[in-house]
């Protein structure tokens, strides 16, 4: 279902504590949130997956952006101007993502685009982004997003090229050297899969089975039966969709005692709730927000994370996951840069300000972009988790 929703700050003040609407087809108001002054608001587009396989990622992303927009606007906005975010649902579909960015650029004249939720959807925006010269800050973790360098494209999550070696090293350190891989064929899954195969020898692990599934598949017992026959030490799953819970349940149904390790894309409540007791013992690498003590109590990163967790929990009645954190960081990157633009903010001047970001403490890490690096994070931002008692604990 196509969703096009304009979130206007004045309306959001009254609506934030009401259930966030995802998947509706009505358009928002065409009015401007200008606050007390007459200046037009800064208009930012946001493309998120509110339906489809990545809905469990896109919904908390939207909530985090709405919450932070309200906070900024309640405090007077930026440079005396309110911030207006126009949301588009890409339904976890690259074609719909491309249509969404065209609307944002051609009809809404946004100064920046946050999104998309997924890697394939993010890459589908690139041609339009480059034609318009508008900066894009992606919330997806595929390495291709910033490895295929584009001057207009930035990224807030830790890319697969950082997470995959970190994960393989963790497997080797735990003696899990015979690895069976199962991944989805979407952009994020394929990106991670290819890096796993490329980095396996260097990491000192052996790939003994390699299976895939498609986004939206509802049973993976055929692939897992082949994996079981290979007698691996561990099953390494790379995907970010709701199918991860099915893989975990199918492993349990097949009586496989082998441990299951995943990607940062599985670090959400949706996986734990969907997999039930099959989620117990599941391990994955991700940033530190799920156990904030990992930042180091009293550090600037700990303080930022604690405030975000408290604000989000108060607004929505549940703690944020890593995807809400990616969105918090993406919105922070754009708004921090807006504050640093000298003179009138244009897409070009905003792009330059984003690229000059250095030492910006977010939820995912401390961002330091440059003309050569539009991701700005390192392996130091990652920790290894284990699901224990239906929650996350550090797996040291």
Buried (B, 14 or more C-beta within 10 A) or exposed (E): EBBBBBBBBBBBEEBBEEEBEBBBEEEBEEEBBBBEEEBEBBBBBBBBBBBBBBBBBBBBBBBBBBBBBBEBBEEEBBEEBBBBBBBBBBBBBBEBBBBBBBBBBEEBEBBBBBBBBBBBBBBBBBEBBBEBEBBBBBBBBBBBBBBEEBEBBBBBBBBBBBBBBBBBBBBBEBEBBBBBBBBBBBBBBBBBBBBBBEBBEEBEBEBBBBBBBEBEBEBBBEBBEBBBEBEBBBBBBBBBBBBBBBBBBBBBEBEBEBBBBBBBBBBBBBBBEBBEEBBBBBBBBBBBBBBBEBBEEEEEBBBBBBEBBEBBEEBBEEBBBBBBBBBBBBBBBBBBBBEBBEEEBEBEBBBBBBBEBEEBBBBBBBBBBEEEBBBBBEEEBBBBBBBBEEEBEBBE
